[in-house]
Amino acid sequence: MLAPVFVSSTGEPAHMFPPQLIVEHRVLAGASISSKKRLLETLAELLVGEQPQLSREAVFDRLLERERLGSTGLGHGVALPHARVAEITDAIGAFIQIAEPVPFDAIDDQPIDLAFALLVPEGANETHLQLLAKLAELFNQDHLRQRLRSAESPQALLDILTQASLSASNGVA
């Protein structure tokens, strides 16, 4: 059974992820993206959204800097770009379902069509590692990847991610 990362005010298991981590306006379905660079640019745009203290260029640079250390392509068509930034106080994420897979230098040398980007506060090392581990665990599930690939709207993608978060935090595979 997975231990939840986050609990409700009553101490009961809540979502595996904090509620602000992923919201509909940071989710794209069927995106036309042709390269790894364009994917990272689009993820940066989504992440900056309602965060006036962030710049798209700075977030893109941080994501690209992390990619240069080693690809965040997990395999099975999934990438998990991530970075730490000083300008935020809570972790935020963005998710893109890509219409046609793009090369990403993933560990299995396969192109990716699902990308979840994660930004965490500069000093939140433990949160960063916990979220990355939980996301990697979720995206390792074939049935979840298939559901995400067949979703047709940002809301459907968000619903699938939310349900997966709830199921995982309650120990349901």
GIFENWO-V407286 format. One record per backbone hydrogen bond with DSSP energy under -1.0 kcal/mol. CO is the residue of the C=O (numbers start at 1). NH is the residue of the N-H. If there is no record, write none. Layout:
# GIFENWO-V407286
co: [CO/CO]
nh: [NH/NH]
This chain:
# GIFENWO-V407286
co: [6/8/12/18/21/23/24/26/28/31/31/35/36/37/38/39/40/41/42/43/44/45/48/51/55/56/57/58/59/60/61/62/63/64/72/73/75/77/77/78/78/79/81/83/85/92/94/95/96/97/102/106/112/113/114/115/117/118/119/120/121/123/124/125/126/127/128/129/130/131/132/133/134/135/138/141/142/143/144/145/146/153/154/155/156/157/158/159/160/161/162/163/164/165/166/167/168]
nh: [14/11/8/21/93/26/27/95/97/33/99/39/40/41/42/43/44/45/46/47/48/49/51/54/59/60/61/62/63/64/65/66/67/68/80/107/78/113/114/74/75/116/118/120/122/119/117/28/115/31/112/109/102/98/79/96/94/83/92/85/124/125/128/129/130/131/132/133/134/135/136/137/138/139/141/145/146/147/148/149/150/157/158/159/160/161/162/163/164/165/166/167/168/169/170/172/171]
